Amino acid sequence: MVKKKRIRCFMHVPYEGPGVIADWIGKKGHHLEYTRFYEKDPLPDASEVELLIIMGGPMNVFDFHIHPWMQEEIEWVGEFIRSGKPVLGICLGAQIVAAALGEEVYPGPEKEIGWYNLQFLPSLGEFRIFKELPVTRKVFHWHGDTFNIPQGAMRIASSQLFPNQGFIFDHNVMALQFHLEVTPESVKAMVDHCGDELVEGSHIQPAVEILSETDYFEANQKVLFQFLDYLSGLIS
């Protein structure tokens, strides 16, 4: 019998939830709990969390004056990482992981919003996560900030505009700047809540183009599920 794992999802806004990650958790029979910072939920007891998933949001990592909980979250994540437990950070969550590891998070050259190609680097193959290692695929992006790769981490993904799209630190901490977890409904929710960012730009697609894309959800979900299988397999 597979051990039921205690998974904690950190959410920063109500419209950026776990998406298909919740489907994976349900299929595996694991236990999912939430910390919703927008509802002023307290940080959990780390001893009760076996796998941490940190979701996205439109705020910046160092907006402490606007979101005073952000500094406490970064410090908590740093302690959790040092405990050796598995972590997955997505978009803002990836930036929080980078900050928790002492790296700089800063504005990129321009915003990258929409469905754009991503390259998984050969370094990802060293972790033996995939049956077939994906190389180039189209994934969903919605970010303007980026980060440096933390010392001791391995860069695993890049795009034309943002060379640092993801990394793995100490084999058990994974940071992904892009969104593999999205569903058509969650993409629409981002467009509805953050549509003011969809201005003219070389790497910003209009809403109609974003919402008309249907070809990549299933393939990206398969990649994400392999990441999740890998991370959950690290739990003793």
N, C-alpha and C positions, 0 to 999 in steps of 0.2 A: 504494500500500500504506500502511495506517495504521501510524504509528510505535508500537511497543510501549513503553508507559510504565511506569516503575518507581514502584509505589505502596506506601507503607508504612502499615500499620495498627497504631496503638498500642492495646493492650488492657490493662485494669486488673484484670479478673476473667475467669475462663474462660467464664462463662455470658453475657457481653455481647460477642459477636463481631460481625463485619460483616454477618451476615444476608444479605439479598439483594444487598448491595454486592458480595459475592464472586461472585454470579451475573453481575452486570453486568461485573465485571472479567474473568470467564471468557469471556463473549460477545464482549468487545472484544479479547481476546487480550493483555491487559496482564499485567504481572508483579507479583504480590502477595507482600510479605514482612511479617513480624510482629515487633513488639517487645512482649513479654509481661512487663509489670512484675511481675506476681505470680510469675513464674519468675526474677526478678532479671536479665532480659536487659539488656545495656548499651544506651545510646542509640546510634543509628546514625550513620554519617558522613552529614551533611546533603547532601553533594554527590552521594550515591547515591540520594537521594529526590527524585522529581519532583512527587508529589502525596501529601500527608499526610492521613490519616483518623484522627481521635481518637475512640475509643469511650467508652461510659459506664462506670458503676460506682457502688456504693453509698457510697463514701467522699466526704468533703468535700474541696474544693480545698486548704484550708489545714491539713489534718491532717498537718503535716510530722512531728510527733512519733510518729505511728503509721505513716506511709508516708514515710520519708525521701527516697525517689526523687521525690516529687511536686514539690518545689521545683526539682530539676534538670530535670524534665520541663517545667515552666512556663518556665524560663529558656531551654531548648532550643527550645521552641515559639516564644518571642518572637524568637529569632534567626532561626528558619526563616521566620517571617512577614516579618521585615525583608529577607529575601533576595528577596521578591517572588513566591515559588512558591505554588501554590494549596493551600488547607487547608480541610478539612471537619471541624468538631467537633460531636459529637452528645451531648446531655445533659451528663454530666460533662465530655465533650470540649468542649462549647460554653462551659462555665464556665472550663475551662482556657484557652481562647482569650481569653475576657474578661480573666482574670487576667494572661495574657501581654501583653495590651494595656494593662495598668495599671489596670483597673477593679476595683471591689469586687464580691465574690461573697458573698452573705449569705442567711440563711434567709428564705423567703417567708412569707406569712401563714398558710399551712397546706400540707400535702402535696397533690399532684395526681397521683393514681394511677388509671389506667384509660383508657377510651376517651371522650375529651371533644372538643368542638368547638374548632377552631382557625381563626383568621382570617388569611389572607395579605393583607397590606396593599398598597395601590396602588403603594407605593414599589418593590415587587418588580418591577413591570412595567418599570421603568427599565433593568433589566439584560437585558431581552429574552431571558429564559431559556425561557419557555414558549410553545408554540404557542397554547394557551388558558390564560390565567392563572387558577389556582384561587383561589376566594374563601374560602368556609367549607367545611370538611370535618372529619370526625371522625378523629383520629389518636390514637396510643397515647402516654400520658404515664407517667413514673415519676420524680418529682423532688420535692424539698422546698426546695432552694436556688434562688436566682435571681441575676441580675446587672444592673448598670447597662449601658446601651449605651455602648460606648467612643467617645471623641471621634473624629469623622471617619467613624464607621460609620453605616449606615442601618438602622433597625428595619424588619423585613420580616414579622413575624408576632406575634400576641398571642392570648391566651385570656382568658376571663372572670376567672380568678383571677390569672394572671401576664401582665401587659401586655408584658413583654419576653421573648418566646418565641424570637426569632431576629434575627440581623442579618447584614449583609454589610459587610465592611471593605475599603476600597481595591479593590473589584471582584473580588478573588481569594481572600478569606477569608470562609468562611460558617460561622456558628454556629447550630445548631438545638437548642433545649432539648428537643424532642420526638423520638419514634422513628418514622421512616418505614421504617427498615430491617428491622423485626421480621418474623418468620415465626411461624406458630402454635407451632412448636417452641421458638423463642427466648422468646416470651411465657411459655410454660409453665415454661421454665427460670428466668425471673425470679421467677415466682410460687413455684416450688419453693425457691429460695434466699433470697428476701426476703419470704416470705409473712407474717412477723411484723409487717411494716409495714401490712398490710391490716386495720387497726383501723377502728372506726366513724368516719366523717368525711363532711363534705358533699361532698368531691371525691375520695373514695376508694371505688372499687367493690369488692365482694367478689370473691373468686377465681372463683367459678362464673360471675359475670357477665363478668369479664375473659376467661375461657377460652371462653365460648360465642360470642364475637363472631367472625364470619368474613367480614363484608361489605366490609371496608375495606382488606384487605391488598393486593389487586391495584391499586386506584386509587392508594394511597399509594406503592406501588412505582414506578408510572409517573411520579409527581411527583419522587421521589428520583432516578430515572434521568436525568431532565432536568437536575437539579442537577449530577449527576456528568458528564453530557455537557458542560455549560457549563464546569465546573472543568477537566476534562481538555483541553478545547479551548484553554485558556490556555497549555498547555505547548508551547513552541516545538520 
